[in-house]
Amino acid sequence: MFFLWPQFLWLMLALPLLPAVYLWLLRRRGKQAVRYSSLGTVRAATTGRPWRRHVPPALLFLACAGLMLAA
């Protein structure tokens, strides 16, 4: 097995930065205030499975890793 462009493998070193940036954005977002007309609606929307909101960024991370390896 060989790589056509082995210099792109250096981009794999940047992959650990993506979860770090994601965690930084999660912490930074807490400073903003949003007004809602009904707190009952907010409580109903936030109950359930809290891990589901992390699925799209995790899939994006895996897709980026696969694309870098494929390149």
Protein Blocks (a to p, Z undefined) as FASTA:
>chain_A
ZZfblmlmmmmmmmmmmmmmmmmmmmmmmmpccddfblklmmmmmgcjfklmmmmmmmmm
mmmmmmmmmZZ
